[in-house]
Amino acid sequence: MRALHRGFAAYASVAALLTGTAVAAEVHAAPPAEEAAVRAPAAGEPEDFGASCQTLVEGSRVTAHCRNPYPRTDRIRLHVECALWWDVDNDSAPVDVGPADYATVSGRCWKRVGSAWITHEPVTDPGPPAAVTPDPAPRP
């Protein structure tokens, strides 16, 4: 009885393997689906733009994690509106998120966060990179 059970398991395994191989070969041999032609946007047509951001609120702190999958630089800002009337609302400094780049922006309230959102602005001229102070000349 046990030998019959082991034999059936072997046959079932081989059958599953052959069926999977046949299906994989059929899928591989299928003609490719028609791909959409890649074209530049026409004048006046909106271009793909804008980093995708996820906003996380933890107590009185807000953090936005943004990733830009597009070929244009996106300038983002985090805006935090506090829940209490006496708590100061705040806006972050603008942060440029380049193509295939990632940025994290944070803000906070004293007590509770009422709402938080990200604004996006296309960057036409990213400007010069941040100034780097040169190392002082070595002393003799």
N, C-alpha and C positions, 0 to 999 in steps of 0.2 A: 504494500500500500504506500509506504513511504517512498519507495523508488519511483512509483508512478507519479507521485506528487512532485518530486524533484525533476523528473523528465518533463512534466507539463510546464514547470517554471522555466526550464531551459528553452522549450519551444516558444513559449510566450515571450521570452526576452528576445529571441532571434526574430520573431515576427514583428515585435515593436521596433527593433533596430532597423529591419528592412523597410518597414512602412515609413519610419522617420527619414531614412536616406532617400527613399523615392519622393517623398513630399519636398524635401530640401532641394533635390535635383530639379523638381518641377518648378519650384519657386525661383531657383537660380536661373533656369532657362527661360522664364517668362520675359517678354519684351518689356523694356523700361517704360514706366509711365511718362506721359508727356510732361515735361518740365515747363514752368512758366518762364517766359523770356525775361531776362533781367534788363531793365531799361532805366534811364535817368528820368526823374520826374519832370513833367512838362512845366512850363512857366505858369505860375499861379496855382499849381497842384501842391498840396502839402507833402513834405518830404518826411521819411521816417526819422523821428527825432525824439529825444527825451530819455534820460536814464530811468531805469525801473528801480523804484525805491520801496523798501519795507521799513515801516516806522514801528518802533517798539517803545511802549510807555511802561516804565517801571517806577511806581510811586510818583515822585515829583520830577523824575528825569525822563527825557525823551531822546532816543537815538534813532537816526535814520541811516540805513545802509543802502547805498545806491550803486548800481552797476550800469554802465553805458555800453550797450551792444551795437550802437550805431556809429557810422564813420565821422560824425560831426561832434564837436565838443559841446557839452551841455553845462550851463552854469546853474547850479542848484542853490537854494536857500531853504533853511528850516525855519518855520514860523511856529511859535508856541504861544497859545493863548491860555492864560491861567484861569482857574475856576473861581477864585475869590477876587472880589472887586479891588482890593488893596494890593494884590500881588501883581508885580510888573510883568506885562507880556514882553516877549523878546523875539528878535529875529537874528539868525546867524549871519556871519559874513558870507559873501558869495564864494562858492567853491566850484572850480572848473573840473569837470569829469571828462577826461579825454576819451577817445575811442578805445574800447576794450579795457577801460580803466574802472577803478573802484574807489569809492570815497565813503567816509563815515562822518556824519555831522551830528552834534548833540546840543541840547539846550535843557533848561530846567526852570521850575517854579519853586517858590518857597514852600508851598503846601501841596496843592493838587493841580494837575494838568486838566484844563477844560477841553482843549482840542489842539491838534498839531497837524501841520500839512507842509508839503514841499512845493516850491514853485520852480519852474524850469524856464530857462532863457537860452536861446541859441547864441553861440559865441561866433561872431564873424571874424574877429581877429584876436587870437588868444593872448597876444602881447608877448613881451620878452619874459623869459623864465625868471624866477626869483633870483635876486642878486646873491651871489656867493662871495663871502669875504675871503680874499686870498690868504694863504698862510703867511705869517711874517717871515721875512728873509732870515736865513740861518745866520747865527752870529759866528764870527771867526774865532 
